[in-house]
Amino acid sequence: MKLNIKAFALTCSLIWGFGVFALTWWIMAFEGQTGQVTMVGKIYRGFSITPLGSLIGLGWALADGFVGGLIFAWLYNVISGRWGNSK
């Protein structure tokens, strides 16, 4: 079975992007806004636990999830195509 690379990449992008966005707002709801640089902020330039930071993190995470999903689906198709027909 082959994966649709574009659909898988878009799905990963949306899940990861909105996951980072929702988690940021969850933290702000219970801990408040902080200007401190987090571990994610070291990876996603401009991200912080603020409303603007959540939008910046959303953008970075959408792009990151798309590229990660694209690579994963492509690699899956290559590997399953090579070893999947050995029956």
FENRABEL-V779153 format. One record per pair of residues at least 24 apart in sequence whose ideal C-beta (glycine too) atoms are under 10 Angstrom apart, sorted by sequence separation. I is the first residue (numbers start at 1). J is the second residue. D is the distance in Angstrom with one decimal. If there is no record, write none. Layout:
i = [I I]
j = [J J]
d = [D D]
//
This chain:
i = [20 24 25 24 28 23 24 25 28 20 24 27 24 25 24 23 24 22 24 21 24 20 21 23 24 20 21 22 20 21 24 20 21 23 19 20 17 18 20 21 17 20 21 16 17 19 20 17 18 16 17 18 20 16 17 20 15 16 17 19 14 16 17 18 13 14 16 17 13 16 17 12 13 15 16 13 14 10 12 13 14 16 12 13 16 11 12 13 15 10 11 12 13 14 9 10 12 13 9 12 13 8 9 11 12 9 10 12 6 9 10 12 8 9 12 7 8 9 11 6 9 5 6 8 9 5 8 9 3 5 7 8 5 6 5 8 3 4 5 8 3 2 3 5 3 5 3 4 2 3 1 2 1 3 2 1 2 2 1]
j = [44 48 49 49 53 49 50 51 54 47 51 54 53 54 54 54 55 54 56 54 57 54 55 57 58 56 57 58 57 58 61 58 59 61 58 59 57 58 60 61 58 61 62 58 59 61 62 60 61 60 61 62 64 61 62 65 61 62 63 65 61 63 64 65 61 62 64 65 62 65 66 62 63 65 66 64 65 62 64 65 66 68 65 66 69 65 66 67 69 65 66 67 68 69 65 66 68 69 66 69 70 66 67 69 70 68 69 71 66 69 70 72 69 70 73 69 70 71 73 69 72 69 70 72 73 70 73 74 69 71 73 74 72 73 73 76 72 73 74 77 73 73 74 76 75 77 76 77 76 77 76 77 77 80 80 80 81 84 84]
d = [7.9 8.7 9.3 6.1 9.3 9.7 8.3 8.2 7.6 8.1 8.6 9.4 6.7 6.1 4.0 8.9 9.2 8.8 9.7 5.4 5.9 7.9 7.7 8.8 8.3 9.9 6.6 9.5 4.8 4.4 9.8 6.4 9.6 9.8 9.7 9.7 8.4 7.3 7.8 7.3 5.3 4.0 9.2 9.7 7.8 7.3 8.8 8.4 8.1 9.7 4.2 8.5 8.9 5.0 3.7 8.8 9.4 7.4 8.3 8.6 9.7 9.6 8.2 9.4 8.0 7.4 6.5 5.7 5.0 3.2 8.6 9.7 7.5 6.7 8.5 8.1 7.3 9.6 9.1 3.9 9.0 7.4 4.5 3.8 8.2 8.6 6.8 8.5 8.8 8.9 9.6 9.0 8.4 9.5 7.9 6.9 6.0 6.2 4.9 2.9 8.9 9.8 7.6 6.6 8.1 8.1 7.4 9.8 9.5 3.8 9.3 7.3 5.2 4.0 8.4 9.2 7.7 8.5 9.5 9.3 8.3 8.3 8.0 7.2 6.3 6.1 4.0 8.9 9.4 9.4 8.4 9.2 9.2 8.5 4.4 8.4 8.5 7.5 5.6 9.6 4.4 8.8 8.5 9.0 9.9 7.0 5.6 9.4 8.3 5.9 9.5 5.1 9.4 8.4 7.0 7.1 7.2 8.9 7.9]
//
